[in-house]
Amino acid sequence: MRAVVCLKQVIDPLTPASSLVVDEDATKILTATNSPPVVNGFDEQALEAALRLREKMGDLEIIALSLGDDFNVEVMKRALAVGADELVLVQDASLDTWDSRYVGATLAAAVRYLGGADLVLCGRQASDWDNGLVPLVLAEELDMPCLTLAKKLEIDGSHVRVERVLADGTQLMSAPLPAVVTVTSEFGELRYPTLPARLAATRRRPRQLRLADIAAPQRRTPPLDIRELTIPVTSRRCQLVEGPDDIAAGARLAEVLLESGLVRVAGGRS
């Protein structure tokens, strides 16, 4: 059985906003020079799901697949260090895009080029655009059912079964294989690779492909047009409330809160 895990290289979400720069012409955020990219955290959890499945099943080939225009190969090799059998990188300038439809269709072409998959695992969304649409497009392109927001999953014969996270609880669902499953943060973090595994991964080379290799679809006009992209500006204003003693300071604080409208007294009178 084969599982393909889709990984995305993203700007580290912990990078301070002050270190980010917006390319206004390209309407994209540039990677901070002092902060290396990372693998999308939700995608790492999808990889952990594949590794746990293999521990239960014993016979599961795991292929890590990523699309992008400029990979930090050492960052992507973490997939090999934790146990993926192969790392496949599809590289092209057009893949630096927010267009979920194009990315999903291209991922589907890559999966078909690799010989298909019994199970395709994705993170619930990416930490850069937060759309969560690519897995749905991918499932549609591959003509597979899609089970989303899985916190647990298992293979039961010819079906995949998941425990799905809802706002008010969980839901048990199943679908026939082959299928696409998105994994959510409740699943747990990706295991840390051992030192010998990390050293072995540095000596391995990913399989690098171009769009022409996988017979990728032609890019169509995106359904959405981004007109402007900016980094939010936040500010804080602090007011110190003082008094000769704690009681006087507390009374003054109450006055300030009432005057500002932040609190109301009983009966609705501010």
SVG drawing of the C-alpha trace seen along z (x, -y; Angstrom):
<svg xmlns="http://www.w3.org/2000/svg" viewBox="-32 -60 58 66">
<polyline fill="none" stroke="black" stroke-width="0.4" points="0.0,0.0 1.2,-3.5 0.6,-6.8 1.5,-10.2 1.9,-13.0 1.6,-16.5 4.0,-19.0 4.3,-22.7 7.3,-24.9 6.2,-28.1 7.5,-31.2 8.0,-30.4 4.7,-31.6 6.8,-32.6 8.7,-35.2 8.1,-38.7 5.9,-40.8 8.6,-43.5 10.9,-41.1 8.6,-40.5 8.5,-42.5 5.7,-42.7 6.5,-42.6 3.6,-44.9 4.1,-44.1 4.0,-40.4 1.5,-40.7 3.4,-38.2 5.3,-38.3 9.0,-37.7 10.9,-35.3 12.8,-37.0 16.5,-36.6 17.2,-35.9 14.4,-33.3 14.6,-30.0 11.4,-28.5 9.7,-25.6 7.4,-22.8 3.8,-23.7 2.9,-22.5 -0.4,-20.8 1.4,-19.0 3.9,-17.6 1.0,-16.2 -0.2,-14.5 3.3,-12.9 3.1,-11.8 -0.3,-10.2 1.4,-8.2 4.2,-7.1 1.8,-5.8 -0.2,-4.0 2.9,-2.2 3.8,-1.2 0.4,0.5 0.2,2.0 3.9,2.8 3.6,2.6 3.1,-1.1 5.3,-3.0 5.4,-6.7 6.2,-9.3 6.5,-12.9 5.5,-15.3 5.9,-19.0 5.5,-21.8 7.3,-25.1 9.6,-27.5 12.6,-27.6 13.1,-24.8 15.4,-24.8 16.3,-21.2 17.7,-20.6 14.4,-21.8 12.4,-19.4 14.8,-16.5 13.3,-16.3 10.6,-14.1 13.3,-11.6 14.9,-11.9 11.6,-10.9 11.0,-7.9 9.5,-8.8 10.7,-6.4 11.1,-9.1 11.0,-12.9 9.7,-14.3 10.0,-18.0 8.2,-19.6 9.8,-22.9 8.7,-25.8 8.3,-29.6 4.5,-29.3 4.1,-27.2 4.8,-30.2 1.0,-31.1 -2.0,-31.3 -4.2,-29.8 -5.5,-26.7 -7.2,-25.3 -3.9,-25.3 -1.9,-23.9 -4.4,-21.1 -4.6,-20.2 -0.8,-20.1 -0.5,-17.9 -3.0,-15.5 -0.8,-15.3 2.2,-14.6 0.4,-11.8 -0.6,-10.2 2.9,-10.5 4.2,-8.7 1.8,-5.8 -1.1,-6.8 -1.8,-6.3 -4.0,-4.3 -4.1,-7.2 -3.3,-10.9 -2.7,-12.8 -2.6,-16.6 -2.6,-19.1 -6.0,-20.8 -4.6,-24.1 -1.4,-26.0 -0.1,-28.5 0.6,-31.1 -2.7,-31.6 -5.0,-29.5 -7.3,-28.6 -7.7,-24.8 -8.9,-24.4 -6.0,-22.5 -7.0,-19.0 -10.5,-19.4 -9.4,-20.3 -6.9,-17.5 -9.6,-15.0 -11.8,-16.2 -9.0,-16.0 -8.2,-12.4 -11.8,-11.4 -11.4,-10.4 -13.5,-10.9 -12.1,-13.5 -12.4,-13.2 -11.4,-16.3 -10.1,-17.4 -9.0,-13.9 -7.6,-13.7 -7.4,-9.9 -7.4,-7.5 -7.0,-3.8 -7.1,-1.5 -9.8,1.2 -9.5,3.5 -10.5,1.5 -11.7,-1.6 -10.1,-4.4 -11.9,-5.4 -11.3,-8.7 -12.4,-10.5 -13.2,-14.0 -13.1,-17.2 -16.2,-19.3 -16.9,-22.6 -19.0,-20.8 -17.5,-17.3 -16.3,-14.6 -17.7,-12.6 -16.8,-9.1 -16.6,-8.7 -15.3,-6.2 -14.6,-6.1 -13.4,-3.5 -9.8,-3.6 -8.2,-5.3 -9.1,-8.5 -7.8,-11.9 -7.6,-12.7 -6.7,-16.0 -5.2,-15.9 -5.8,-18.5 -3.6,-19.8 -5.3,-17.5 -3.5,-14.6 -0.2,-15.5 3.2,-16.8 5.6,-15.2 8.1,-13.0 11.7,-14.3 14.2,-12.5 17.1,-10.7 20.7,-11.9 21.7,-8.9 18.5,-9.4 19.2,-13.1 22.8,-12.3 21.6,-9.6 19.0,-12.0 21.7,-14.6 23.3,-12.1 20.1,-11.3 18.8,-13.2 15.2,-14.0 13.7,-13.3 13.4,-16.6 10.8,-17.0 9.6,-19.8 6.1,-20.5 6.8,-19.0 7.8,-15.7 4.4,-15.2 2.3,-16.6 1.0,-19.3 -2.2,-21.2 -2.0,-24.6 -2.6,-27.4 -5.9,-29.1 -7.0,-32.5 -7.3,-32.4 -10.9,-32.6 -9.8,-35.4 -7.7,-38.5 -5.6,-39.9 -5.5,-43.6 -3.5,-44.5 -1.5,-42.7 -0.4,-44.4 1.0,-43.4 -1.4,-44.4 -0.2,-47.2 -1.0,-46.9 -0.5,-49.4 -1.1,-49.5 -1.9,-52.3 -1.3,-51.9 -2.7,-54.1 -1.4,-53.8 -4.0,-54.3 -2.5,-55.4 -3.8,-56.4 -2.5,-57.1 -3.6,-53.6 -5.1,-50.4 -8.7,-51.5 -8.3,-54.9 -6.5,-53.3 -9.3,-50.8 -11.9,-53.5 -10.1,-55.5 -9.7,-52.4 -13.5,-51.9 -14.0,-55.5 -11.7,-55.1 -13.3,-51.9 -16.8,-53.5 -15.8,-56.7 -14.2,-54.7 -17.3,-52.5 -15.4,-49.3 -17.7,-48.2 -21.3,-49.0 -23.0,-49.0 -26.1,-46.9 -29.2,-48.0 -27.2,-49.0 -26.2,-52.5 -22.7,-53.3"/>
</svg>
